[in-house]
Each structure stands twice: as structure tokens, then as C-alpha cells.
């Protein structure tokens, strides 16, 4: 018998793609796909079970299907269907608690992979230049998905202490982008005009959808020689890009807004349903965030195929041209920068004498 893998949150496109991809692994005998909402996409040969992981029924699923590997992807910042923020929090926090409780009572479970986010570090003016997995946040997230992720990771650490025989892997993903990305940041970059915070040009990191799928397979599989598929790992592409560079490459004009007024802009955008302009996202677009990926490479043994710049370029190609031609925007900005750097060569005005 091969491995039996249970995957949560499969109604989301990225999770559905992971379900289809992990079925290709030779050592996987069966995939059980779970979500409270029936997915609109195909799941291949996986057995779909419509269930709420926040209910006790999830324990029966683990026992009935003799699950040995659990991949928990139902931790997200965006609602699915008609749910709002309260339903998202319930799934993220209560659902995770219930799932961990079921795993604790399931003796066959030997591996647990949990999708988290670099949002757990927050974004603040006093942040270090680069976060490692052990760097404490200068200012803990006060709400939203970031706070959910912090709580989820706390519960997972408790589970790992109670079940030391289970290999637990927490993947802290940077902002996920790609042609099919439906993340809040992807929605922000899809706006015709990008509101930015006056006086700030944050550094950003991205991880490509394809790399997300590949690293999930690595974390859920048997460890390769010399690697360890347990622990907490930052997942991001090499390099960083500035928000101003992103706008130029998209051909999107920006509207710098004073920091106190950004909250009003975010509220207006949420009212019309354009994007999830949460407080944590505003902080990210103010102070940025960069994480170290040394442990991802040296301990987990994963090397992303896409850099941060390549990931954004792929997203930009799929999105199409913005209001302005990207080359024209870049050329205009370069000329303005060059003018500021070049000393004036104009002749001085003669004095009255």
C-alpha cells in the first residue's frame, strides 16, 4: 500500500492543482480531497468529500481512509463563495483546531504539512532588513488573515509537542503571484491606478504558483537524502523588487496618498468590492517585507525555479498592459531620475552690476 494523503481547501484553484499534481507521485496510493464547498475544477482521480473541517466528522475521515499524510491548505485570507471575514476566520482558526485534534487521535498520521504565510512577521518601520524563521515580529499583526496565521502556527506548535512522532512542516509563503493568482495583492496590482503611500517604496518578495505546488510536494513527500521535511520554512523566490518597479513594469500609474488617508482609500475599495485592502496589506505596501530562504534551500532542499522578478514578470504578462505602455513609463521615470542627478549646466543670470 502506498501513502494516503488528505488535502483540505481543495475548492481553491491552487489547492485543486496540488491535488491533481500529487496524484502523479508513485508512492501515493490515494488522495482524499476535502472542502465544505464543491470545487468548480476537476480533481483527477482524487476522492472528493464535502465536509467542514471544523466539524468532528473530519476525525472519521482520517480513520475511514487510513490517512497517513495531511496537507492543510484551507488557511486563506479571502472568502470562498458568499462567506465574509467571520467565515474565513472560523475556517482558518476553528477548522485548524478541529483538524489538529483529529490528527492527534489518528495513530496512522505520520506527516502534517500546513500552509502559512510570511504575514506572521507583520510589517513595521523597525523591522530588520531580512526576517529569518526565528526572528520575532517587532509588531504582531492585530487582525485579519495575518493574525489568523499567527494563531494557526501556535496551535500547530502545540500539536507537534503532543505528537513528536509526526513530522510537522509549516510553509510560510511570501506573496503568491502567477497567471492564475487570486490573492489580495494580485487584485491590488490589477487595479487601473495603484494607490501608494506617499514617501514609501517598499521591498517586496513573491513566490510563483508553480513553485508553491512543487514545494508542497517536497514537504508532503518522503525526505530526500540529507534533507529534513519538518520544521518551519520561509518560501520565496530569489531577490526583491520595489513597489515602484512593479508599477513601471505593469504600466500602471500610481497615486501617492498621505499615510493617514490610506485607510480611507482602503475602506472605499473594500466597499465597492475591488480588493481586500486590509490594514496588514497597507502596512506591507508601506514598509515591505523580506525573508531569508536559507533554510528552505539547505534544510528542506527546495530551490525555486522562479525568482521574484521572474514571478512578477509572468504575472504582468498574463494580466496584460496597463493604462500606460510599460516602456514609456520606465523611460519617463529614467529621464526624470537622470535630470535630478545631472547638475544644471544653464548659464548664470548676469548680475545688475
ZIVENZI-V789625 format. One line per field, one symbol per residue. phi: phi as a letter, one per 30 degrees, with the letter a starting at -180 (. if undefined). psi: psi as a letter, one per 40 degrees, with the letter a starting at -180 (. if undefined). Layout:
phi->???
psi->???
This chain:
phi->.ddcccbcidddedddddeddddddddccabccbadcdddcdcicdcdbdacddcdddddddddchdcbccccdbbccdcicdcddddddddcdddedddddddccdddbbbcbdbadeddibbdcdddbdcdcddddbdecaidededddeddddddddddbddcdcbcccddddblecdbdeddddddddbcdbcejbbddbbbbdeddeddddddddcddddibbdbkcbdbaddibbdedddddddicdcbdbeedddddddddddddidadcddddddddcciabbdcddeddcdicbddcdedddddddddddjdddbdeddddddddddddddddddcdddddddd
psi->haihhhhifeeidddddddddeeehdehdihhhhiehhieiiebeihhhhiheeieddddddddefhehhhgefhiehihbeiaddddddddddddddddddddehdehehhhhhaieddeahideiidhhidehihdhiheaaddddddddddddddddddgeehhhhhhghahhiidehfidddddeeidhhhihheigihiiihidddddddddddeahhiheihfiahhhhiiiiiiiddddddddfhiighiiddeddddddddddefdiggiddddddedeahhiifdddddddfhhidhiddddddddddddiiadihddddddddddddddddhiheihihiid.
